[in-house]
Amino acid sequence: MVRMGQVELGEAAGVSKQLILEFERGSRTPHRNNLLAIQAALEAAGVVFIEENGGGAGVRLRDRAG
């Protein structure tokens, strides 16, 4: 797992820190291609996105052993 802040996430996703900041605040929704790039960067850092399964969508950290 890699720890990353807004700058590192933006760099890993190829988007600006400002876009990350505004997305976190809820004041901006990135275009689909940017959302996919952010998701890919987070997945590369060890985040697993969980589909809706009756209990709600969510995220967790990938098992280091897996």
C-alpha positions as CSV (number, residue, x, y, z in Angstrom):
1,M,0.0,0.0,0.0
2,V,1.2,3.5,-0.9
3,R,0.3,6.5,1.1
4,M,-0.6,9.5,-1.0
5,G,-2.0,12.9,-0.6
6,Q,-3.8,15.2,-3.1
7,V,-0.6,16.0,-4.9
8,E,0.5,12.4,-5.2
9,L,-2.9,11.2,-6.3
10,G,-3.2,14.0,-8.9
11,E,0.2,13.1,-10.3
12,A,-0.5,9.4,-10.3
13,A,-3.9,10.0,-12.1
14,G,-2.6,12.7,-14.4
15,V,-4.9,15.3,-13.0
16,S,-4.4,18.5,-11.1
17,K,-4.3,18.8,-7.3
18,Q,-7.1,21.4,-7.7
19,L,-9.4,18.9,-9.3
20,I,-8.7,16.4,-6.5
21,L,-9.3,19.1,-3.9
22,E,-12.6,20.2,-5.5
23,F,-13.8,16.6,-5.9
24,E,-13.1,15.9,-2.2
25,R,-15.0,19.0,-1.2
26,G,-18.0,18.0,-3.4
27,S,-17.8,21.2,-5.4
28,R,-16.8,19.5,-8.7
29,T,-17.5,16.2,-10.4
30,P,-14.6,15.2,-12.7
31,H,-15.2,14.0,-16.3
32,R,-15.6,10.3,-16.6
33,N,-12.0,9.8,-18.0
34,N,-10.6,11.7,-15.0
35,L,-12.7,9.6,-12.6
36,L,-11.4,6.4,-14.2
37,A,-7.8,7.7,-14.0
38,I,-8.3,8.5,-10.3
39,Q,-9.8,5.1,-9.7
40,A,-6.9,3.4,-11.5
41,A,-4.4,5.4,-9.4
42,L,-6.1,4.4,-6.2
43,E,-6.3,0.7,-7.2
44,A,-2.6,0.8,-8.0
45,A,-2.0,2.1,-4.5
46,G,-4.0,-0.8,-2.9
47,V,-7.6,0.4,-2.8
48,V,-10.3,-2.2,-3.8
49,F,-13.6,-0.8,-4.9
50,I,-16.6,-2.9,-3.8
51,E,-19.7,-3.1,-6.0
52,E,-23.2,-2.5,-4.6
53,N,-24.3,-5.8,-3.1
54,G,-27.3,-5.0,-1.0
55,G,-25.1,-3.5,1.7
56,G,-23.9,-0.5,-0.3
57,A,-20.9,0.2,-2.4
58,G,-17.6,0.9,-0.7
59,V,-13.9,0.6,-0.6
60,R,-11.3,-1.4,1.4
61,L,-7.5,-1.8,1.3
62,R,-6.1,-4.8,-0.5
63,D,-4.7,-7.5,1.7
64,R,-0.9,-7.2,1.6
65,A,-0.6,-10.9,1.3
66,G,-2.9,-11.0,-1.8
